[in-house]
Amino acid sequence: MTLNAAPPAPTASVQRPVEVERPGIALHVRNMNIYYGSFLAVQGVSIDFEPNTITALIGPSGCGKSTLLRSLNRMHETLRNARAEGEVILEGENIYAPDADPVRVRRRIGMVFQKANPFPTMSIYDNVVAGLKLNGVNRSKAELDEVVETSLRQAALWEEVKGKIKQSGASLSGGQQQRLCIARAIAMEPEVLLLDEPCSALDPIATLKIEELMQDLVSRYTIIIVTHNMQQAARCSSKTAFMLADEKRVGHLIEYAPTAEIFTKPKEKRTEDYISGRFG
């Protein structure tokens, strides 16, 4: 699979958009404490996510992986009484600064959730451009056509749906729906992609397609994925962060290193125990 494969000849009405690779943006997390009401769920996390790198967040259920992921684009605070303290630095800007716009943050740092969630009453086409329209981004019909084709190509879905983009997004298979959600996120032109267990509900073939897609997309984006699948983390990521909850159910970052090191010679005994299946 490749993003640069020669596409079919463009239609007369819409010129084929040129896909240009661009560098991802590093994301720096400093002293993050994340709360649900008065409950401290994640404590003291500091981590540097490298540009154009797939980083896997691993650890047993309840250790705060998804909570940390959602805090990286301020989705966490959309939950009632949820809040976060600390800094997340994107291109020198703290997304938690008092004057930071959460809507703008979520455009720059896109997110795909565990369960594929295309809008069921919308067509494939309208699903892709939904974020643009909801955010009041004005584009001509020709420009929207370009966004749809480019986003679906980047999500490795165009060839499968180009003849039926007016059909409902809910008519697609589970794996196709997840790639449609990735296309919807890409359409917003983010710099970072957050993936929260995107393959947990998919069969092995659909999972492989998502994993291959991530390898294609990493040349354009910084990708952070939460996964419970150790094999997936080992196959897909260059860096791995291991999280673990303490006896008070507070999540901590235990170890962060190149994936090969985490899986073959971790520095922490707790990491080794988890990787080897002694718990979790």
N, C-alpha and C positions, 0 to 999 in steps of 0.2 A: 504494500500500500504506500502511495506517495502523494504528497500534496501537489507535486509539480508535474504530474502526468498530463499529457496533452489532452485538453478537453474537447468535447464535440464542437463543431462549428457553431458560433453564436447565432442567435436569431437576428433578423434584420432590425428589429425594434430596439434590442438591448445589446449593447456592446459587451463582450465578455470581459469582466473585470480582471485586472492583473493582480495576482496574488504575490505580495511582497513579504518576505520574511522580515521580522523585526525583533530586536532584542527584548527579552523579558525584563521585568523590573524586580530588583531585590526588595524583600519585605523584612523589616527589622522589628522584633518584638522585645519590649523592655519591661520587666517587672510587672507582668500582667497578673492581676487578681480578679477573678470572675465570680460573680454572685448570682444566686437565685434568691431574691429577698435577702434575708439575713444569713443564709447558708453560703459559706465559701466553698465553691465547687472546684476551682483551680487556683493554685497559689504560686506566685513568684516565678512565672515562666518568662525566660529570656531566651530568644532564639533568632538566628539570622537565616532566613530562607533565601537561597542563592538564585540569581536570575537564570532563566532557561534551564531549570533543573526540576525534576520530579522528586518531591519530598513526601515520604509516607509517614503518617502518624499512626503508630501501632500501640497496642496495649489492651488489657482485658476490658470488658464492658464496665461502664461506670467510672472510668479513670479520667474522663474529661476531654477525650479526643475531639468529639463533635462540638462540645462546648467551646473549646479553644478555637476550632475552625470557624465557628459562627462569629466569634469575637473579632476575627481578622477582617471582616467587612461590616461590622456593626449590626449583623443580623441578630445576634444574641439579645440585644436590647429591645427587639420587637416583642419579646416575651414579657408578660406582666411582671413587674418588680425585678426584672433582671437588669444587671448593670456590670460594668467592667471598669477597673482602675489600671492605669499604666499607660504605655505608649505603644502604638503600632505605626512605624515610620515607613511611608511610601514616598520615594523620591524627595526625601528631606522634609516631608510634611507629616505631622502627627494626626492620624485620622480621628483621634479622640480629643483633639484640641477644641476649646469652647466654640470656636468659629467654624469648625469643620462641618460640612453639609453631608449628613448620612446618605442621602439619595445619590449625591455625586460619588461618594465613597463606593457605593454598591454598583455603580456603573463602571468604576475603574477596577474593582475586585469582584468578578463574577462568581456565582455559586450554582452548583448543580447538586440536587438533593438525592438522598438514598432511594426514594421512590420516584420513578419517572412521573412528572406532573404536567404533561401538556394540557393546555386549556381545551376541554373536551368539545366545547361548542365552536371552537375556532378551527379553520383549515390549517394545513401544514404551513402554508404561506403566512397566514396571519399569526400563527404561533411564533414564527421566527421574528417577525417585526413587532410583536406585542410590546416588548420592553421599550422600544423606540417610541411607539405611540403613547404608551402610558407615561413616559417621561417628557412628552411634548416636543420630541425631536422632529422637526419639519423636514421631510424629504419628498422629492417628486416621485411619481410612480416609477419612472425609469431608475431612479436611485434606489428605491426600495427593491425593485427587481434585482438589481446588482447585489444588494445586501443579502437577499434571500439566497441567490445562487452561490455567492461567495461563502456564506456561513454554512450552507448545506454541503458544499464541497469540502470545506475545512473539517466538517463533522463526518466526512466519509459517508454521506447519505444522499447526495444529489442524484447519483446514477440510479438509485433505488426508487426515488420518489418524483423525479422531474416530470413524469407524465401524469402525475396525480396530485400536484401541490394544492389543488383546491379541495381535496378530500379532507375529512376530519383528521386531526392529529391523533385522535383516539383510535383510528382505524389501523394504526401501525402496530407491529409486534412490540413486545416489551423492550427489546434491545434497540429497535428503531426509535421508539419513543424516548429512550434515554439519550440517544444521539441527537434527536430533535431538541431536547432540552439543552444539550451542549451547544447546538447551533443557535438557539435562542440567547444563550449567554454570550456567545462569540459575537453575535450581531451588535451587541452594545460596545464592542471594541474595547474590552477590558485589557488590563496589563497583567492581571493575575487571575488564575482560575482555581477555585476551591471545589473539590469533589468529595462529597460526604458519602462514603460507601456506595459508589455509583453502580457497582456490579452485584450487590448483595441479593437482589431479586432476579438475577439473570441466569440463564443456563450457560454451560461452558463455552458454547460457540459465540453467543452474544458477548460474554465476558471477554473472550479473546479479541473481538472486534473493538471493544472499548479500550483494552490495553494497547492494541496496535494504534488506535487513534491517539492515545496519550503520547506515544512515541513520536507521532507526526506533529502534534500540536506543541511539543516542548520547544521547538525551534522558534516559536512565536510568543510563548507565554511562560511565565513561572507557574508551576502546577503544584498544588498541595492536596494530597489525597488521604482521607481517613479510610483505613481498611482493617478488617479482622482477619483477612486472608494472608498468612505469612508468605505463602508462595507468590502471591500477587505482589506483595511489597518487595520481595527479593527479585522478581522478574522485572518490575517496572521502574523502581525508584533508584535514584543515585544517592540520595541521603535518606536516613531514617531517624525518626525521633520516637523514643519509647517513653510512654507515660504510664504511671501507676498511682493508684489511690492509696492513701494511708488508712490507719484504723478509724479515722474520723470521716472517711469517704472523701477526703480532699485530694484532688489530682495534682500530681507533680511531674515535671519533666525529669526523667531519671538519666537518660543518655541520648546524645545526638551525635551522629557520626556518619561517615560513608556507609552505605548499605552493606557492602561486602564486609566491612569491619564489624558492624553490628551483628551480622549473622555468622561470622566465623571466629572472631576474637573480641567479644564485647568486654569493656572495662569493668562493668558492674555485674556482680553475681546475680542481682535481680533480673537484669536483662537476659543473661544466659539461661536462668531458670524459665523465663517466659518463652524464649525462643525455642528451647528444648522441650516445651510442653509440660513442664513440671507443675505449672498452674496456669489459670486463665482459660 
